[in-house]
Amino acid sequence: MPEGPSILILKEEVQQFAGKKVIEVSGNSSIELERLKDKKILSFKTWGKHFLICFEDFTVKIHLLMFGTYRINEQKNNIAPRLHLGFSSGEINFYTCSVKILEGPINQYYDWSEDVLNENWNPKKAKLSLEKIPKEMICDAILDQNIFSGVGNIIKNEVLYRCYVHPESLVGKIPPEKLDEIIAECSIYSFEFLYWKKKNELKKHWLAHTKKECKRCQLPLIKKQTGKKKRRSFFCTNCQQLHI
């Protein structure tokens, strides 16, 4: 599943179509496709893993889910797009994704302060949200998009490794200063992810995700599905403290 930084890259890549009129629309999406035709795109926005195409009185929300992809100014061979938008010069195609229409002003749907890559990101609000779920495992809390919008499993694993915290630690048992460190790193690492992704060198910077050995302890890393979400965690039981 593409994480927040990858969706932000998509936003940057389609800026050539901001302010342009959609002259052709097709796809196998269930939305009313004709509604988009001859409409001008006012702007593109992102909220975490959501890609938003904003028109005057509605917004098209794209979620790439686990295996979604997109193509700009080209198409995939023999695969029908979920949504195709054609312009006077160029096109955008989305595949294997969720497409929905949000009516009215986009600000009524999203709290931008929950997005770790947004200029309005509010770590204090994240801290308050975490304090309300003391019995949740930190591995689940970090993936809660209403607390850390844009953070996915890669970021989760890397942040917890950086912060020396075991993924099955309970939120309420983690020392406040350590919780502050985790919150800060969720945003810091997301921006580093963005930088490395643009340079096509993201994987070479991974310290824990998909790795077999702890670089600090030279001991085997544990690979395990953790928490209610059952997402893959990679962690060291020697240096990542379990707070329970």
N, C-alpha and C positions, 0 to 999 in steps of 0.2 A: 504494500500500500504506500503510495507516494506520501511523504511527510510534508509539513508546512513549507520548508525551504524549496522543495521541488515545485510546489504550486506557485510560489513567489517567482520562480524562474519562468514558469509558464506565463504569468502576468506580464513580465518584462518582454517576453518574446512576441506577444500579440499587440504591443502598443501601437504598431503600425496601422491597426484597424480601429483605434479609438477615434471617435468622431465620424466614422464611415457608416454608410448605409448598407444594410444587408439586402442584396439584390437577388439572392438565391438561397433557399433553405430546403433541406431534405433530411432524411434519416429515419431510423426505425424507432425513435423515441415516441412515447405515448402523449407527449404534450401537443398542444395545438400549434403545429409548425408554421402555418400560414400567418400566424399572429406576428411572427418575427420579420416577415418579408416587408421590405421598404421602410423598416424602422432603423433609426440611427442609434448606434452604440454610444452612449454618453461616456462610459468609463468601464474599466475592468477593476475589480477588487478581489481581495482574498481574505478569508477568515479561516485560519488554520488550514485544513485540508479541503476547504470549499473554494471553488473558483467561481467568481460571480461576474456575469455579463449584464451590465446595468443599462436599461432602456428608460424612457421617460416615466412610465407609470408601472413598470414591473422589472423583475430581474430574473435571469435564467441562472439557476444554481447547478453547477457541475460537480459531482463527486466521483473521483476516479476509482473508488472502492479498492479492491485488492489487486485487480489486474487491468485497470483502465489505462488507456494511452491516448495520445493526441498526435496530430501531424499538422504542421503549418506549411501552407503552399505546396502540399503534396497529399497523396492518398495511399492507403494500404492496398495492396493487390488482393482482389477477390474477397475483401471483407467490407461489408456495408457499415457505414458509420452510424453511431447512435444519433449524432447530430452533425450536419454539414452546414456551414455558413459560408456563402460565397459573396465576394465583394468585387468592385470594378477592377481591382488588381489584387488577386490573392484569395486565399481560403483558409478556413480552420476546420479540422475534422476531429471529432471525439469518438472513441471506441470503448466498448465494454464498460460503460459508466452509467451513473444515475443522472438523469436530467429532470429538473423540476422548475416550475415557475413560481416565484414569490411575488405576490401582488403588493402594490404600493411602495412606499419608501423603504429602502433597504435597511436603514438604521433601526427600524422597529424589530428586526429579526436578530440582530447581532450586537453583542457587547464587545466592542473592539478592545477593551482593556483585558480581555481574556486571551488574546492572541499574543504569543511570546515573541512574534516578529513585528508586531504593530507598534508604531510610535506611541500609542496610548496604553501599551502593556503596563499593568499595575501589579507588581509583586506583592504589595500589601494585601490586595484583594485575594490573591492566590493563597496567602498565608491564612487569611480568615476562613477561606473555603476548606482548607486542609484541617483546620482546628475543629470543623464540624463533623469530620469523619475519622475520629481517633482510632477506630478499630479496623479501618481499611489497611490493606498492605500498600506500601509505598509504590510497588510496581503497578498496582491498579490505579492509584491516585494520580500518578504522573501521566497515565494514558487517558485520564478523564478530560475530554475536550472542552468541558465547561469550566475547567480550571487552567489547563495548559493547552489551549487550542493550537494545533499544529505539531505537537509533540507526538512522535510515533515510537515504535519499538526500538529502532536503532538508537535514537536520542535517549530513550529511557535507559537502555543498557550502558551507554557511554557515560551518562550523567551519574548513575549510581556507582559505576566503577571509579570515576574521578573523585566522588565524594566519600569513598570507602564505606558505602552503606549496602547491606544485604537487601535484595529485592523483596524478601518476605518480611521485612521489618514493618511493624505497625506504626502508622503515622503518629499516633499519640504517644508512642514510646521514644520517638526520635528526639534528641535534645533540640530545643528551639534554635540554637545557633547553627546546628547541622541542617535543620529544615530550611533555614534561610539560605544556606549554601546550595542546597538542592534546587530551591526555587530560582536562585540567580543563575545557576549553571544551565537550567532548562532553556533560558533565553540566550545565554552566552554561547552554549554549544550549538544552538539552532542557527545562530549567525555564522559560526565557524563552518557548520555543515553547508550552509548556503555558499560560502566562499570556496570551500573545497569542491563542492558539486560543480560550480561554474568552471573550475580548473580541471574537471574530470579526474580528480585524485582523492575522492572521498574515502574509498575503501582502505587506502594505504595509511589513513590516520586512525582507523579503528583500533582501540586497545582491548575491547572486550567482545563486542558483537561478532559472533561466529568464530571467535578465537578459541584455541584449545589450551593455551597456557597463559598463566598470569605473568605479565611482564615484570611485575614487582617482586613476586615471590618464587617465580620459576616452578610453580606447582600447577597441576591440571585445573582448568576452569570447569565449573559445573555447568552443564547445559540442562535446563529444566523448564517445563511449562509451569509458570507461577501465577498465583492469584486467581480471582474469579474469572478473569479474562482469558486465562490459559495461554498467554503469549510466551514465546520463547525468551528465557533469560539466560544470560551468560555471566557467571560471577565467581569470585574467589572466596571460599569459606574461611580463608586464613586472614585476609586483609580487609574484607568487607564485613563490617560488624553487623550482627543480627540484633535488632532492638525489639524485644518482645516482653 
